[in-house]
Amino acid sequence: DYTFTMSTEAITYTAKWTDCLVKLECNNADAGTVNMSSAILGKDTTITAQTNDGYTFIGWYNGDTKLTDELDYTFTMSTEAITYTAKWTISYIDAQGQEQNIDTVQRLSTASNQVLSGWYLLSGTVYGEFTLTINGDAHIILADNCNWTSLGGIVVTINNAVYIYSQSLDNNMGKFTTTMNIGGSTTDYNAGTIVINGGNITAANIGGADGVDGRNGTSGRMGICGNNLNGTNGGVGDDGSNGSIGGESSNIIINNGIINAKKIGGGDGGNGGDGGNGSSVIGVASAAGQGGNGGRGGHAGKGGSGGIIIINGGDLFVSNFGGGIKGSNGSGGNFGRSGMYHLTYTSSKGGSRNGSSGYSGNSSIDGDKIKVYFYGTAEEWNEKEISSSNAIVYFYSANQPVVSGNYWHYDTDNKTPIIWVKEEN
């Protein structure tokens, strides 16, 4: 602003500008925005950064020199060419419960099908019918206070791996909810590696997907009585198809977080389909057809094996743990009834008996019992809310136990579980 006293003198005032040589940059375009107040040569000018959810602002920089860790930075405008860079980082809790930082991730904040490979940050509130499919290794950071609901789940099949992190372990911990699975899918039941280091996670299965139920057989065609001719038999019911095998699980490691799931481990086998009903014969004649036989029920699918499960921490609320449970056998179809003879006729052409009932499907078996390596004591395991278990649980002991029981320790790599073998006296 310039203030003067008005007079009758003719005078011209000219406002002059020059190119502003101050440049603002971000080290991560998804992390936030930057802006600058009006720039006047020789006057104080303020640059300001605004941060998106999930990111931590670490400061304004000129090259490698940190100028301030505040969102605002004020300097005197000059004709010097200079670049100010706003830098952010993304924090996450690692497998050991320690805070780590990464500078570059891809930010996801909308409901859409995604194929993930690399590092990602989930932020905001998102709900929709979408699926996250893992290709290779994918690292997912749940931003504090995010709330994601996916109706398609996270598909992690064999030879792929997902690592899930949170930014804190308190009430601000990000949430991921799905009515489907984290692991196998409806088309590829077997699961790859799943590592949960944090987050409030809710899923149907964590691991192998449940097998699909067999199709029910259709009923046979209705037979018709003949009149002094052969009557047609009632149609035979179709067999029910077999339930499919539950998906197998590879490695599942839970280090922290809140886990709600129907199952952790192998998927349950599918139920066998019911056999179709044999059809009856209608009408009253001298030649009544035979009732159709009922179809056979489908076989139950085997439960999937659970792989290796390591529990180092976290709060578990799980209905079933370990190898998958076998499906139920399909029921045999009901027999069809024969037609009735008319008493005034003496001919006995055509069948005169009811059809046979179908057989039930054959029994299958549960998935193999698996080894669960729990980083804690038997008393601590019993405090977990687990309804049932198809597993052998081993409890952690850093040193050779002196009492009998199931115990394990880490190998020298601090990754591989080793079962303690009782020493012979």
C-alpha positions as CSV (number, residue, x, y, z in Angstrom):
1,D,0.0,0.0,0.0
2,Y,1.1,3.6,-0.7
3,T,-0.7,6.6,0.8
4,F,-0.4,10.2,-0.5
5,T,-2.2,13.5,-0.2
6,M,-4.4,14.4,-3.2
7,S,-3.6,17.6,-5.0
8,T,-4.2,19.3,-8.4
9,E,-0.7,18.3,-9.6
10,A,-0.7,15.9,-12.6
11,I,1.2,12.8,-11.5
12,T,1.5,9.2,-12.6
13,Y,2.0,6.3,-10.2
14,T,3.3,3.0,-11.7
15,A,3.1,-0.4,-10.0
16,K,6.0,-2.6,-11.1
17,W,6.4,-6.3,-10.7
18,T,9.3,-8.7,-11.3
19,D,9.3,-12.4,-11.6
20,C,9.1,-14.2,-8.3
21,L,12.0,-16.5,-8.1
22,V,10.8,-18.4,-5.1
23,K,9.7,-22.0,-5.9
24,L,7.7,-24.3,-3.6
25,E,8.0,-28.1,-3.8
26,C,6.7,-31.2,-1.9
27,N,8.6,-34.4,-1.4
28,N,5.3,-36.3,-1.8
29,A,2.4,-35.0,-3.8
30,D,-0.1,-37.1,-1.8
31,A,1.1,-35.9,1.5
32,G,-0.3,-32.4,1.5
33,T,-0.4,-28.9,-0.1
34,V,1.7,-25.8,0.0
35,N,1.0,-22.1,-0.6
36,M,2.6,-18.7,-0.2
37,S,1.2,-15.4,1.0
38,S,1.5,-12.3,-1.2
39,A,5.1,-11.6,-2.1
40,I,6.5,-8.1,-1.8
41,L,10.1,-7.3,-2.3
42,G,11.8,-6.6,0.9
43,K,8.8,-7.6,3.0
44,D,8.1,-10.7,5.2
45,T,6.5,-13.5,3.2
46,T,5.0,-16.7,4.8
47,I,4.9,-20.1,3.2
48,T,2.4,-22.7,4.7
49,A,2.0,-26.4,4.4
50,Q,-1.2,-28.4,5.0
51,T,-1.0,-32.1,5.9
52,N,-3.3,-34.9,4.7
53,D,-4.4,-37.8,7.0
54,G,-1.7,-40.4,7.6
55,Y,1.3,-38.2,7.0
56,T,3.7,-36.5,9.4
57,F,5.2,-33.1,8.5
58,I,8.9,-33.0,9.2
59,G,9.7,-29.5,8.1
60,W,10.6,-26.9,5.5
61,Y,14.0,-27.4,3.8
62,N,16.3,-25.4,1.5
63,G,18.2,-28.2,-0.1
64,D,19.4,-30.4,2.7
65,T,19.2,-27.6,5.2
66,K,16.2,-27.8,7.6
67,L,14.7,-24.3,8.1
68,T,11.9,-25.2,10.5
69,D,9.7,-28.1,11.6
70,E,6.7,-25.8,11.8
71,L,4.0,-25.7,9.1
72,D,4.6,-22.0,8.6
73,Y,7.9,-20.4,7.6
74,T,8.5,-16.7,7.2
75,F,11.3,-15.1,5.2
76,T,12.2,-11.7,3.6
77,M,11.4,-11.6,-0.1
78,S,14.4,-10.9,-2.3
79,T,15.3,-11.3,-5.9
80,E,17.3,-14.4,-5.1
81,A,16.2,-17.6,-6.8
82,I,15.5,-20.1,-4.1
83,T,13.5,-23.4,-3.6
84,Y,11.7,-24.3,-0.4
85,T,10.7,-27.9,0.0
86,A,8.0,-29.2,2.3
87,K,8.9,-32.7,3.5
88,W,6.6,-35.3,5.0
89,T,7.1,-38.9,6.2
90,I,4.7,-41.8,6.9
91,S,5.0,-43.6,10.2
92,Y,4.0,-47.2,10.9
93,I,4.5,-49.8,13.7
94,D,6.7,-52.6,12.6
95,A,6.7,-56.3,13.7
96,Q,8.6,-55.6,16.9
97,G,6.2,-52.8,17.9
98,Q,8.7,-50.0,17.0
99,E,7.8,-46.9,15.0
100,Q,9.4,-46.7,11.6
101,N,9.2,-44.2,8.8
102,I,8.9,-44.3,5.0
103,D,9.0,-41.2,2.8
104,T,7.1,-42.5,-0.3
105,V,4.0,-44.6,-0.5
106,Q,0.9,-44.6,-2.8
107,R,-2.1,-43.1,-1.0
108,L,-5.5,-44.8,-1.5
109,S,-8.7,-43.0,-0.4
110,T,-11.4,-44.2,-2.8
111,A,-13.5,-47.4,-3.2
112,S,-12.2,-49.1,-6.3
113,N,-10.7,-52.5,-7.3
114,Q,-6.9,-52.3,-7.0
115,V,-4.0,-54.6,-7.7
116,L,-1.3,-53.8,-5.1
117,S,2.4,-54.3,-5.2
118,G,4.7,-52.1,-3.1
119,W,3.8,-49.7,-0.3
120,Y,0.3,-48.1,0.3
121,L,-1.4,-45.8,2.8
122,L,-5.2,-46.3,3.4
123,S,-6.8,-43.1,4.7
124,G,-10.2,-41.6,5.3
125,T,-13.6,-43.4,5.5
126,V,-14.2,-45.7,2.5
127,Y,-17.1,-48.2,1.9
128,G,-17.8,-50.2,-1.2
129,E,-18.0,-53.4,-3.2
130,F,-14.3,-53.5,-4.2
131,T,-11.4,-55.9,-3.9
132,L,-7.7,-55.4,-3.1
133,T,-5.7,-58.0,-4.9
134,I,-2.1,-58.6,-3.9
135,N,0.4,-59.2,-6.6
136,G,3.9,-60.1,-5.2
137,D,4.6,-58.3,-1.9
138,A,2.3,-55.5,-0.7
139,H,2.7,-53.4,2.4
140,I,-0.5,-51.7,3.6
141,I,-0.4,-49.0,6.3
142,L,-3.7,-48.1,7.9
143,A,-3.7,-44.4,8.7
144,D,-4.8,-43.4,12.2
145,N,-8.6,-43.1,12.4
146,C,-9.2,-44.5,8.9
147,N,-12.2,-46.7,8.5
148,W,-12.2,-48.9,5.4
149,T,-15.0,-51.4,4.6
150,S,-14.4,-53.7,1.5
151,L,-17.2,-56.0,0.4
152,G,-14.6,-57.9,-1.7
153,G,-11.8,-58.4,0.9
154,I,-8.1,-58.7,0.3
155,V,-7.1,-61.5,-2.1
156,V,-3.7,-63.0,-1.2
157,T,-3.1,-66.2,-3.1
158,I,-0.2,-68.6,-3.2
159,N,3.3,-67.0,-3.8
160,N,2.0,-63.6,-2.8
161,A,2.3,-61.8,0.6
162,V,0.5,-58.9,2.4
163,Y,1.9,-57.0,5.4
164,I,-0.6,-54.9,7.3
165,Y,0.5,-52.1,9.6
166,S,-1.1,-49.4,11.8
167,Q,0.3,-46.0,12.8
168,S,-0.5,-46.5,16.5
169,L,-1.7,-49.2,18.9
170,D,-4.3,-47.2,20.8
171,N,-7.9,-46.2,20.1
172,N,-6.8,-44.2,17.0
173,M,-5.7,-47.4,15.3
174,G,-7.0,-47.7,11.7
175,K,-9.8,-50.1,10.8
176,F,-10.2,-52.5,7.9
177,T,-13.4,-54.5,7.7
178,T,-14.6,-57.1,5.2
179,T,-17.4,-59.6,5.0
180,M,-15.1,-61.7,2.8
181,N,-11.6,-63.0,3.3
182,I,-8.1,-61.8,3.8
183,G,-6.5,-64.7,1.9
184,G,-8.1,-67.1,-0.6
185,S,-10.9,-66.1,-2.9
186,T,-14.0,-67.7,-4.3
187,T,-12.0,-68.8,-7.4
188,D,-8.6,-69.5,-5.9
189,Y,-9.1,-70.9,-2.4
190,N,-5.5,-71.3,-1.2
191,A,-3.9,-68.3,0.6
192,G,-0.4,-66.9,0.5
193,T,1.5,-65.2,3.4
194,I,-0.4,-62.9,5.7
195,V,1.4,-60.8,8.3
196,I,-0.6,-58.4,10.6
197,N,1.5,-56.0,12.6
198,G,-1.4,-53.8,13.7
199,G,-4.8,-52.5,12.9
200,N,-8.4,-53.2,13.9
201,I,-9.1,-56.1,11.5
202,T,-12.4,-57.8,10.9
203,A,-12.8,-60.6,8.2
204,A,-14.7,-63.8,7.5
205,N,-11.6,-65.9,7.1
206,I,-7.9,-65.0,7.5
207,G,-6.2,-67.7,5.4
208,G,-7.8,-70.2,3.1
209,A,-11.2,-69.6,1.7
210,D,-14.2,-71.9,2.4
211,G,-15.0,-74.5,-0.2
212,V,-18.1,-74.0,-2.3
213,D,-21.2,-76.2,-1.6
214,G,-22.2,-78.8,-4.1
215,R,-25.2,-78.2,-6.4
216,N,-28.4,-80.0,-5.5
217,G,-29.7,-82.6,-8.0
218,T,-32.8,-81.9,-9.9
219,S,-35.9,-84.0,-9.6
220,G,-36.9,-86.6,-12.2
221,R,-39.6,-86.3,-14.8
222,M,-43.1,-87.2,-13.8
223,G,-44.2,-90.7,-15.1
224,I,-47.7,-91.3,-16.6
225,C,-49.9,-94.5,-16.2
226,G,-50.7,-96.3,-19.4
227,N,-54.2,-97.7,-20.3
228,N,-53.7,-101.4,-21.2
229,L,-50.2,-100.3,-22.3
230,N,-46.9,-100.0,-20.6
231,G,-46.9,-97.0,-18.2
232,T,-43.9,-94.7,-18.1
233,N,-41.7,-94.8,-15.1
234,G,-41.1,-91.8,-13.0
235,G,-37.8,-90.0,-13.7
236,V,-34.6,-90.7,-11.6
237,G,-33.4,-87.7,-9.5
238,D,-29.9,-86.3,-10.4
239,D,-27.1,-86.9,-8.0
240,G,-26.0,-83.9,-5.9
241,S,-22.5,-82.6,-6.8
242,N,-19.6,-82.8,-4.3
243,G,-18.5,-79.9,-2.1
244,S,-15.1,-78.5,-2.9
245,I,-12.1,-78.7,-0.7
246,G,-11.4,-75.8,1.7
247,G,-8.5,-73.6,0.8
248,E,-5.1,-74.1,2.4
249,S,-3.2,-71.5,4.2
250,S,0.6,-70.7,3.9
251,N,2.1,-68.6,6.7
252,I,0.0,-66.4,9.0
253,I,1.9,-64.2,11.5
254,I,0.0,-61.9,13.9
255,N,2.3,-59.5,15.8
256,N,-0.2,-56.9,17.1
257,G,-3.7,-55.4,16.5
258,I,-7.3,-56.4,17.2
259,I,-8.3,-59.4,15.1
260,N,-12.0,-60.4,14.6
261,A,-12.5,-63.5,12.4
262,K,-14.7,-66.5,11.9
263,K,-11.6,-68.5,11.1
264,I,-7.8,-68.2,11.1
265,G,-6.1,-71.0,9.1
266,G,-7.5,-73.4,6.5
267,G,-10.9,-72.9,4.9
268,D,-13.8,-75.2,5.7
269,G,-14.9,-77.8,3.2
270,G,-18.0,-77.3,1.1
271,N,-21.2,-79.2,1.8
272,G,-22.2,-81.9,-0.6
273,G,-25.3,-81.2,-2.7
274,D,-28.6,-83.0,-1.9
275,G,-29.7,-85.7,-4.4
276,G,-32.7,-84.9,-6.5
277,N,-36.0,-86.5,-5.7
278,G,-37.2,-89.4,-7.8
279,S,-40.5,-88.6,-9.6
280,S,-43.8,-90.3,-9.0
281,V,-46.2,-91.7,-11.5
282,I,-49.7,-90.1,-11.9
283,G,-52.9,-91.6,-13.0
284,V,-54.9,-94.8,-12.4
285,A,-54.6,-97.5,-15.1
286,S,-54.0,-101.1,-15.7
287,A,-50.3,-100.4,-16.3
288,A,-48.8,-98.2,-13.7
289,G,-45.2,-97.0,-14.2
290,Q,-42.5,-97.5,-11.5
291,G,-41.6,-94.5,-9.3
292,G,-38.1,-93.0,-10.0
293,N,-35.1,-93.5,-7.8
294,G,-33.9,-90.6,-5.7
295,G,-30.5,-89.1,-6.6
296,R,-27.4,-89.7,-4.4
297,G,-26.2,-86.9,-2.2
298,G,-22.9,-85.2,-2.9
299,H,-19.7,-85.9,-1.0
300,A,-18.5,-83.4,1.6
301,G,-15.4,-81.4,0.9
302,K,-12.3,-81.8,3.0
303,G,-11.2,-78.9,5.2
304,G,-8.1,-77.1,4.1
305,S,-4.8,-77.3,6.0
306,G,-3.8,-74.3,8.0
307,G,-0.1,-73.9,7.3
308,I,2.1,-72.3,9.9
309,I,0.6,-69.8,12.3
310,I,2.7,-67.6,14.6
311,I,1.0,-65.5,17.3
312,N,3.4,-62.9,18.8
313,G,0.7,-60.6,20.2
314,G,-2.6,-58.9,19.5
315,D,-6.1,-59.3,20.8
316,L,-7.8,-62.3,19.1
317,F,-11.6,-62.8,18.8
318,V,-11.8,-65.9,16.6
319,S,-14.5,-68.6,16.2
320,N,-12.2,-71.3,14.9
321,F,-8.5,-71.7,14.7
322,G,-6.3,-74.0,12.6
323,G,-7.2,-76.6,10.0
324,G,-10.5,-76.3,8.1
325,I,-13.6,-78.3,9.1
326,K,-15.0,-80.9,6.7
327,G,-18.3,-80.1,5.0
328,S,-21.6,-81.9,5.6
329,N,-22.6,-84.8,3.3
330,G,-25.5,-84.2,0.9
331,S,-28.7,-86.1,1.6
332,G,-30.1,-88.7,-0.8
333,G,-33.2,-87.8,-2.8
334,N,-36.6,-89.2,-1.9
335,F,-38.1,-92.1,-3.9
336,G,-40.9,-91.6,-6.3
337,R,-44.1,-93.5,-5.8
338,S,-45.6,-95.8,-8.4
339,G,-49.0,-95.3,-10.0
340,M,-52.1,-97.2,-8.9
341,Y,-53.7,-100.1,-10.7
342,H,-57.3,-99.8,-11.6
343,L,-59.0,-102.8,-9.9
344,T,-61.2,-103.7,-13.0
345,Y,-58.1,-104.4,-15.2
346,T,-56.2,-107.6,-15.0
347,S,-53.2,-106.5,-17.1
348,S,-50.0,-106.1,-15.2
349,K,-47.9,-104.3,-17.7
350,G,-45.4,-101.7,-16.4
351,G,-43.7,-101.4,-13.1
352,S,-45.7,-101.4,-9.9
353,R,-43.3,-100.5,-7.1
354,N,-41.9,-97.4,-5.6
355,G,-38.5,-96.0,-6.5
356,S,-35.5,-96.4,-4.1
357,S,-34.2,-93.6,-1.9
358,G,-30.9,-92.1,-2.9
359,Y,-27.8,-92.7,-0.7
360,S,-26.1,-90.0,1.3
361,G,-22.7,-88.7,0.3
362,N,-19.5,-90.1,1.7
363,S,-17.9,-88.6,4.8
364,S,-14.9,-86.4,4.3
365,I,-12.2,-85.4,6.9
366,D,-11.2,-82.2,8.7
367,G,-8.1,-80.4,7.5
368,D,-4.8,-81.5,9.1
369,K,-4.2,-80.2,12.6
370,I,-1.6,-77.4,12.4
371,K,1.1,-76.1,14.6
372,V,0.3,-72.7,16.2
373,Y,3.4,-71.0,17.7
374,F,2.2,-68.6,20.5
375,Y,4.6,-66.1,22.0
376,G,3.2,-66.5,25.5
377,T,2.1,-69.0,28.1
378,A,-0.8,-71.4,28.2
379,E,-2.6,-69.2,30.7
380,E,-2.3,-66.2,28.3
381,W,-3.5,-68.4,25.4
382,N,-6.6,-69.4,27.4
383,E,-7.4,-65.7,27.8
384,K,-7.8,-65.3,24.0
385,E,-11.4,-65.5,22.8
386,I,-11.2,-68.5,20.6
387,S,-14.3,-70.7,20.3
388,S,-12.7,-73.9,19.0
389,S,-9.4,-75.0,17.6
390,N,-8.1,-77.6,15.2
391,A,-4.5,-77.0,16.1
392,I,-1.6,-78.1,18.3
393,V,-0.5,-75.0,20.3
394,Y,3.1,-74.5,21.3
395,F,4.1,-72.0,23.9
396,Y,7.2,-69.8,23.8
397,S,10.2,-70.6,26.0
398,A,13.6,-68.9,25.3
399,N,15.4,-71.7,27.2
400,Q,15.1,-75.4,27.2
401,P,12.0,-76.2,29.3
402,V,12.4,-78.4,32.3
403,V,8.7,-79.4,32.4
404,S,6.8,-81.5,29.8
405,G,4.6,-79.8,27.3
406,N,4.6,-78.2,23.9
407,Y,7.2,-75.4,23.6
408,W,9.1,-73.5,20.9
409,H,11.7,-70.8,20.4
410,Y,13.1,-68.8,17.6
411,D,16.0,-69.9,15.6
412,T,19.1,-67.7,15.4
413,D,17.5,-65.7,12.6
414,N,14.7,-64.6,15.0
415,K,12.2,-65.6,12.3
416,T,12.0,-69.4,12.1
417,P,10.1,-71.2,14.9
418,I,11.9,-74.3,16.4
419,I,10.1,-76.8,18.6
420,W,11.9,-77.7,21.8
421,V,12.6,-81.5,22.0
422,K,12.8,-82.8,25.5
423,E,16.3,-83.9,26.4
424,E,16.7,-87.5,27.5
425,N,18.1,-88.1,30.9
